[in-house]
Amino acid sequence: MKVSIIIPCRNEERYIGRCLDSIIIQDYLHLRQGFGVQAKENLEVLVVDGNSQDKTREIVGSFAKKYQFIRLLDNLNKFTSFGLNIGIKEAKGKIIVRMDAHAGYKKDYISKCVKYLEEYKADNVGGIICTLPGDDTVAAKSIAISLSSFFGAGGSYFRLGSKKLREVDTVFGGCFKKEIFDKIGLFDERLVRSQDIELNRRLKKYGGKIILVPEIIADYYPQSTLKKFLKHNFNDGIWMTYPLKFGIKIFSLRHLIPLALVSGLIFLLALSLFSKVFFYLFLSSFLFYFFSIILFSLKFIRKDIRFLFFLPAAFFCRHFGYGAGSIFGLFKIFLR
């Protein structure tokens, strides 16, 4: 059965080569008799580039010259949702695997996605991600730790891992039967981010089954600096609440916790202008949060004393960036 892999990307020169390297060693290819014509008949890789300004296109082009099943497509609108839809429309396979350029995939990733999609008659199958540092720095390692812990990831099973196969609301990437897009539609192009969550919620609404398989594994590389991590979380926060403008609710309770934290502190700080009681409530709440992340960080100090600073900073970027972004998303709706 032919599989179409879709990789939307923009300015990914650091990661796209690593991503494609992990695809060309997939056992799904070897099971289909090598890299030549047989491989092209059973697998295609569509890298949909959003007008990259770095060497991304050059790198993908070099892979495409060497491997017949890799193609470079253009996404003039730049955003991920447009790129995914371009790939789906162009795909020749009966199965669509959505992959991220910021990741590397275990060699049995595709074969296991296809296996469990058919075996469990699922509509979307995904696995877990092992979050790895984007650089060999304490800041990058702290960011990876924050995204792999319950304190930073909430109840997201694909980030935290799972000991058993389970039905979930969303997964990382995803493996779909192409026909499902004829039933529920494509990715919502009004959404700059969170389009995967929205599609999966729509899929569930139509009675679809989404399963998480622990033995399907990808390595994921997040932002490597605190500044980029803060900006990324701020933008994620915006696109968790801003879709309400279009009548789309994609958030769950865990997504609203950073919003509650930041808005609660801002509210108490504002009220402290009128009463010292509220200032003490603000101070005690902030100190409780601050000492909580310090206590969580203590177990990493034995590896490097610098974690005592960088890990709390990573959690702060995660929580306050996401919360502030969620508030800004709501403001954008009301201001317009």
C-alpha positions as CSV (number, residue, x, y, z in Angstrom):
1,M,0.0,0.0,0.0
2,K,1.4,3.4,-1.0
3,V,2.2,5.8,1.8
4,S,2.5,9.6,1.3
5,I,4.6,11.5,3.8
6,I,3.9,15.2,4.1
7,I,6.5,17.5,5.7
8,P,5.5,21.2,5.8
9,C,8.5,23.3,6.6
10,R,10.1,26.8,6.4
11,N,13.7,27.8,7.2
12,E,14.6,24.3,8.6
13,E,18.2,24.0,7.3
14,R,19.3,22.8,10.7
15,Y,16.8,19.9,10.9
16,I,15.4,18.9,7.5
17,G,18.5,16.8,6.5
18,R,18.3,14.9,9.8
19,C,14.6,14.4,9.3
20,L,15.0,13.0,5.7
21,D,17.9,10.8,6.8
22,S,15.6,9.1,9.3
23,I,13.1,8.5,6.5
24,I,15.3,7.0,3.9
25,I,16.4,4.3,6.4
26,Q,12.8,3.3,7.3
27,D,12.2,-0.4,7.2
28,Y,9.0,0.2,5.2
29,L,11.3,1.0,2.3
30,H,13.5,-2.1,2.8
31,L,10.4,-4.3,3.1
32,R,9.4,-3.0,-0.3
33,Q,12.7,-4.0,-2.0
34,G,15.1,-1.1,-1.9
35,F,15.3,2.5,-2.9
36,G,14.6,2.3,-6.7
37,V,11.4,2.1,-8.7
38,Q,9.7,-0.3,-6.1
39,A,10.3,2.2,-3.4
40,K,8.8,5.0,-5.4
41,E,5.7,2.9,-6.1
42,N,5.2,2.3,-2.3
43,L,6.3,5.5,-0.7
44,E,6.5,9.2,-1.6
45,V,7.9,12.1,0.5
46,L,6.4,15.5,-0.2
47,V,8.4,18.3,1.4
48,V,6.2,21.4,1.2
49,D,8.3,24.5,1.6
50,G,6.9,27.8,2.7
51,N,9.4,30.1,0.8
52,S,12.4,29.3,2.9
53,Q,15.1,32.0,3.0
54,D,17.9,29.7,4.2
55,K,19.4,26.5,2.6
56,T,16.3,24.3,3.2
57,R,15.3,24.1,-0.4
58,E,18.9,23.4,-1.5
59,I,19.1,20.5,1.0
60,V,15.8,19.0,0.0
61,G,16.7,19.4,-3.6
62,S,19.9,17.3,-3.1
63,F,17.9,14.5,-1.5
64,A,15.3,14.6,-4.3
65,K,18.1,14.2,-6.9
66,K,19.3,11.1,-5.1
67,Y,16.0,9.5,-4.2
68,Q,13.1,9.2,-6.7
69,F,10.4,9.2,-4.0
70,I,11.3,12.6,-2.5
71,R,9.7,15.7,-4.0
72,L,9.9,19.4,-3.2
73,L,6.6,21.4,-3.4
74,D,6.0,25.1,-3.0
75,N,3.7,26.7,-0.4
76,L,3.4,30.4,-1.4
77,N,1.2,31.1,1.7
78,K,4.0,30.0,4.0
79,F,1.8,28.7,6.9
80,T,1.6,25.1,7.9
81,S,-2.1,24.5,7.3
82,F,-1.7,25.6,3.6
83,G,1.4,23.3,3.3
84,L,-0.4,20.3,4.7
85,N,-3.4,20.8,2.4
86,I,-1.1,21.2,-0.7
87,G,0.6,17.9,0.3
88,I,-2.7,16.0,0.8
89,K,-4.1,17.2,-2.6
90,E,-0.9,16.2,-4.3
91,A,-0.5,12.8,-2.5
92,K,-0.9,9.6,-4.4
93,G,-0.9,7.3,-1.4
94,K,-3.9,5.8,0.3
95,I,-2.3,6.6,3.6
96,I,-1.0,10.0,4.7
97,V,1.7,10.4,7.4
98,R,2.1,13.9,8.6
99,M,5.7,14.5,9.8
100,D,7.5,17.4,11.4
101,A,10.9,18.7,10.1
102,H,12.0,19.3,13.7
103,A,12.1,15.5,14.3
104,G,13.9,12.3,13.5
105,Y,12.0,9.0,13.3
106,K,12.8,5.5,14.5
107,K,13.3,3.1,11.5
108,D,10.0,1.3,12.1
109,Y,8.0,4.5,12.5
110,I,6.1,4.2,9.2
111,S,5.6,0.5,9.2
112,K,4.2,0.5,12.7
113,C,1.9,3.5,11.9
114,V,0.5,1.5,8.9
115,K,0.2,-1.7,10.9
116,Y,-1.8,-0.2,13.8
117,L,-3.9,2.0,11.5
118,E,-5.2,-1.2,9.8
119,E,-5.1,-3.5,12.8
120,Y,-7.2,-1.3,15.0
121,K,-9.3,0.2,12.2
122,A,-8.3,3.6,13.5
123,D,-8.7,7.0,11.7
124,N,-5.5,8.5,13.1
125,V,-2.5,6.8,14.7
126,G,0.5,8.5,16.4
127,G,3.2,7.7,18.9
128,I,5.3,9.3,21.6
129,I,8.1,11.9,21.2
130,C,11.4,11.9,23.0
131,T,12.2,15.5,23.4
132,L,15.9,16.1,22.9
133,P,18.0,19.3,23.3
134,G,18.4,21.4,20.2
135,D,21.9,22.3,21.2
136,D,24.6,21.1,23.7
137,T,23.8,23.9,26.2
138,V,22.2,24.0,29.6
139,A,19.4,26.2,28.3
140,A,18.6,23.8,25.5
141,K,18.7,20.8,27.9
142,S,16.4,22.7,30.3
143,I,13.9,23.4,27.6
144,A,13.9,19.7,26.7
145,I,13.3,18.7,30.3
146,S,10.5,21.2,30.7
147,L,8.6,19.8,27.7
148,S,9.1,16.2,28.9
149,S,7.7,16.7,32.4
150,F,4.2,16.8,33.8
151,F,5.0,20.2,35.2
152,G,5.6,21.5,31.7
153,A,3.5,19.3,29.4
154,G,0.4,18.8,31.6
155,G,-1.4,15.6,30.7
156,S,-0.2,15.3,27.1
157,Y,0.5,11.6,26.7
158,F,2.5,11.9,23.5
159,R,5.0,14.1,25.4
160,L,5.0,12.2,28.7
161,G,4.8,8.7,27.2
162,S,2.4,5.9,28.0
163,K,2.8,2.3,29.1
164,K,-0.1,1.1,27.0
165,L,-1.9,1.8,23.8
166,R,-4.8,4.1,24.4
167,E,-7.4,6.2,22.6
168,V,-6.7,9.9,22.8
169,D,-7.9,13.3,21.6
170,T,-4.8,14.2,19.6
171,V,-1.3,12.9,18.7
172,F,2.0,14.2,17.4
173,G,2.0,14.2,13.6
174,G,-0.4,11.5,12.7
175,C,-1.1,8.7,10.2
176,F,-4.4,8.9,8.4
177,K,-6.3,7.1,5.6
178,K,-6.5,9.7,2.9
179,E,-10.2,9.0,2.4
180,I,-10.9,10.5,5.9
181,F,-10.2,14.0,4.5
182,D,-13.0,13.5,2.0
183,K,-15.3,13.0,4.9
184,I,-14.2,15.7,7.4
185,G,-12.4,18.2,5.2
186,L,-8.8,19.4,5.1
187,F,-6.8,21.4,7.7
188,D,-8.4,24.8,8.5
189,E,-6.4,27.4,6.7
190,R,-7.6,30.2,9.0
191,L,-5.4,28.7,11.7
192,V,-1.7,29.7,11.7
193,R,-1.1,27.2,14.6
194,S,-3.2,24.5,16.4
195,Q,-4.5,23.1,13.1
196,D,-3.6,19.6,14.1
197,I,-5.6,19.8,17.3
198,E,-8.6,21.3,15.5
199,L,-8.5,18.6,12.8
200,N,-8.4,15.8,15.4
201,R,-11.3,17.4,17.4
202,R,-13.3,17.5,14.2
203,L,-12.3,13.9,13.5
204,K,-13.6,12.9,17.0
205,K,-16.8,14.8,16.5
206,Y,-17.4,12.7,13.4
207,G,-17.0,9.5,15.5
208,G,-13.4,8.9,14.4
209,K,-10.9,6.9,16.5
210,I,-7.4,8.3,17.4
211,I,-5.0,6.0,19.1
212,L,-1.6,6.5,20.7
213,V,0.9,3.7,20.3
214,P,3.9,3.8,22.7
215,E,6.2,1.8,20.5
216,I,5.9,4.3,17.7
217,I,8.7,6.8,18.6
218,A,10.1,10.0,17.2
219,D,12.9,12.2,18.5
220,Y,11.8,15.9,18.7
221,Y,14.1,18.9,18.8
222,P,12.5,22.1,20.3
223,Q,13.8,25.6,20.4
224,S,17.4,25.9,21.7
225,T,17.3,29.3,23.4
226,L,15.1,30.7,26.1
227,K,14.2,33.7,23.9
228,K,13.0,31.5,21.1
229,F,11.2,29.2,23.5
230,L,9.4,32.1,25.1
231,K,8.3,33.5,21.7
232,H,7.2,30.0,20.5
233,N,5.0,29.5,23.6
234,F,3.5,33.0,23.3
235,N,2.5,32.3,19.8
236,D,1.1,28.8,20.8
237,G,-0.9,30.5,23.5
238,I,-2.4,33.0,21.0
239,W,-3.6,30.2,18.7
240,M,-5.2,28.3,21.6
241,T,-7.7,31.1,22.2
242,Y,-7.8,33.2,19.1
243,P,-9.7,30.5,17.1
244,L,-12.7,31.4,19.1
245,K,-13.0,34.3,16.7
246,F,-14.0,31.7,14.0
247,G,-16.3,29.8,16.4
248,I,-13.7,27.1,16.9
249,K,-12.9,25.8,20.5
250,I,-9.8,23.7,20.5
251,F,-8.6,24.1,24.1
252,S,-9.2,21.7,27.0
253,L,-8.7,22.3,30.7
254,R,-5.0,21.8,30.7
255,H,-4.5,24.4,28.0
256,L,-6.2,27.0,30.3
257,I,-4.0,26.5,33.4
258,P,-1.3,28.9,32.2
259,L,-4.0,31.4,31.3
260,A,-5.5,31.2,34.8
261,L,-2.0,31.5,36.4
262,V,-1.0,34.6,34.5
263,S,-4.4,36.4,34.5
264,G,-4.8,35.6,38.2
265,L,-1.4,37.2,39.1
266,I,-2.2,40.2,36.9
267,F,-5.6,40.6,38.6
268,L,-4.1,40.4,42.1
269,L,-1.4,42.8,41.2
270,A,-3.9,45.3,39.8
271,L,-6.1,45.0,42.9
272,S,-3.0,45.6,45.1
273,L,-3.1,49.2,44.1
274,F,-6.2,49.5,46.2
275,S,-5.3,47.2,49.2
276,K,-2.2,45.7,50.6
277,V,-4.2,42.5,51.2
278,F,-4.2,41.8,47.5
279,F,-0.5,42.6,47.2
280,Y,0.3,39.9,49.9
281,L,-2.0,37.5,48.0
282,F,-0.1,38.3,44.8
283,L,3.3,37.9,46.5
284,S,2.4,34.6,48.2
285,S,0.9,33.2,45.0
286,F,4.0,34.1,43.0
287,L,6.4,32.8,45.6
288,F,4.4,29.5,45.8
289,Y,4.8,29.1,42.1
290,F,8.5,30.2,42.2
291,F,9.5,27.7,44.9
292,S,7.5,24.9,43.2
293,I,9.7,25.2,40.1
294,I,12.8,25.5,42.2
295,L,12.0,22.3,44.1
296,F,11.3,20.5,40.9
297,S,14.7,21.7,39.5
298,L,16.7,20.5,42.5
299,K,17.1,16.9,41.3
300,F,18.9,18.1,38.2
301,I,21.5,20.1,40.1
302,R,23.8,17.1,40.6
303,K,24.2,17.1,36.8
304,D,25.0,20.8,36.5
305,I,24.5,23.5,39.1
306,R,23.4,25.9,36.3
307,F,20.1,24.0,36.1
308,L,19.1,25.8,39.2
309,F,18.8,28.9,37.1
310,F,18.0,27.7,33.6
311,L,15.3,25.1,34.4
312,P,13.1,27.5,36.4
313,A,13.6,30.0,33.5
314,A,12.5,27.4,31.0
315,F,9.4,26.6,33.0
316,F,8.7,30.3,33.3
317,C,8.9,30.7,29.6
318,R,6.6,27.8,29.1
319,H,3.9,28.8,31.5
320,F,4.0,32.6,31.3
321,G,4.7,32.7,27.6
322,Y,1.7,30.4,26.9
323,G,-0.5,32.2,29.4
324,A,0.3,35.7,28.2
325,G,-0.2,34.5,24.6
326,S,-3.7,33.1,25.5
327,I,-4.7,36.4,27.0
328,F,-3.4,38.3,24.0
329,G,-5.4,36.0,21.7
330,L,-8.6,36.9,23.6
331,F,-7.7,40.6,23.4
332,K,-7.2,40.3,19.6
333,I,-10.8,39.0,19.3
334,F,-12.3,41.8,21.4
335,L,-10.2,44.6,19.9
336,R,-11.3,43.6,16.4
